[in-house]
């Protein structure tokens, strides 16, 4: 690959990395900034997915109305069901297993941004050291 192509690849990867990291950070931050309240819930069942375990629950809205929903609990750091869930009072369908919930999408963007940044850095190092790619 010519040096000009390597430079172009490094620039594109760096721009992509910045965009992906910014998007991931914003999604992660937005998810963590939601004010949540603890409400009682009953576990109806669980199922395993690649992302982790999905809890099917019935929970009580602040006005006492029973509602049904799903919570995705990451496989690595999943808490145990304790008879409660965390609810966004402004969006009664938004429930979580933890008061400071995060999003898998935010993490995916952060991971992809890091990978793109590493590719861009490798291209920049290749140009500086005159290593053909």
N, C-alpha and C positions, 0 to 999 in steps of 0.2 A: 504494500500500500504506500502511495507517495506521501511525502511529508505534508503536503497541502490537505490531503484527505484525512490524515491523522489529526491535523489541527482542527479541521472542520468537525470531525467526530468528537474531539475533546470539547469543543465549544457547544455543540448540540447536547452532549451528555451533561455538561455543566448547567446549561439553561434548563434542561429537563429535570435535573436533580433539584435545582432551586424551586421549580414549580411544584414538583411532587412533594418535597419536604414542607413547603409552605402550606399546601393543601392538607397534608396529613396532620400537621401541627394545628391548623385551624379546626379541623374536624374533631381532633382529640380534645382540644381546649373547649370547644363548644359543648361537647358531650359531658365534660367534667363540670361545666359551669351551671348546669341545670340544677335548680333547687328541687330536692326530692323530699318526700315525707314517707315515713314508715307506715305501712298498712298491713293488716292481717291478711293472710292468704292460705289457701289449701292446695296442696300438690295433687294434681289429677293423674299425672304420669310423666315419664321421661323417655327420651329417645336419644340415641347417640348419632352424631354427625361428625364430619371432618373437623368442623370448627369447635366442637366440644359437645356438651350435653344440652339438650333443649328441655326446659321445664315447662309443662303445660299446667297453668295455675288458674284458680278462681280467686279473685281478690275483691276486697270491698273498697269502692270509691269513697271519698270523704263524706258523701251524703248517705252512705250505707248501701248503695246500689251494688249488687254483685256483678262483677265483670270477669270476662275470661281473656287470657292472654298467654303469650309465650315469652320465655326468657332464655337467651342463649348464654350459657355459662362456659367460659373457655376451659378447655381440657387441662391446661397446665395449672391454672390458679383458681379453679372453681371452688366457691364456698359451699358448704352443706346447707340444705334447705332447713330453715329454722322456724317456719310457720309465718314468715313475713316476707314482703317484697317492698321495694322502694318505688314510689309513684311520683311522676311530675304532675303537680296539681293543675298546671295549665294545659296539659295534654294527658287525659286520663288513659289513653292507650299506651303511653310510654312508661313501661315498668322495667325494673332492673333488679338484679340480685344484690347490688351494693349501692350505697348512696352516691359514690363517685364513679359512676359507670363510664366506660370508654367504648369506643367503637372499633370493630374489626377492620372497617374500611380505613379509619385513620391510621391504624397500625400498618395496613397494607401499603398505603401511600408513603408512610415513613420508610418502610423497608425498601420499596421500589426507588425512592429518592436516594437512599443510601447506596443502593446498587448502581444507579446511574452516576452518582458522584464518584464512586470507585472507578467506573469505566472511564469517566472524564479525566480523573487523576492519572490513571494508567496511560491514557493517550498523551497527556501533558508531559509526563515523565519520559515517554518514548520519544517525543519531539526533542526535549532538552538533551537527552542522552544519545540522540541519533540512532535509536533502535528501530529497525524496520518492523512494521506490524503486518 
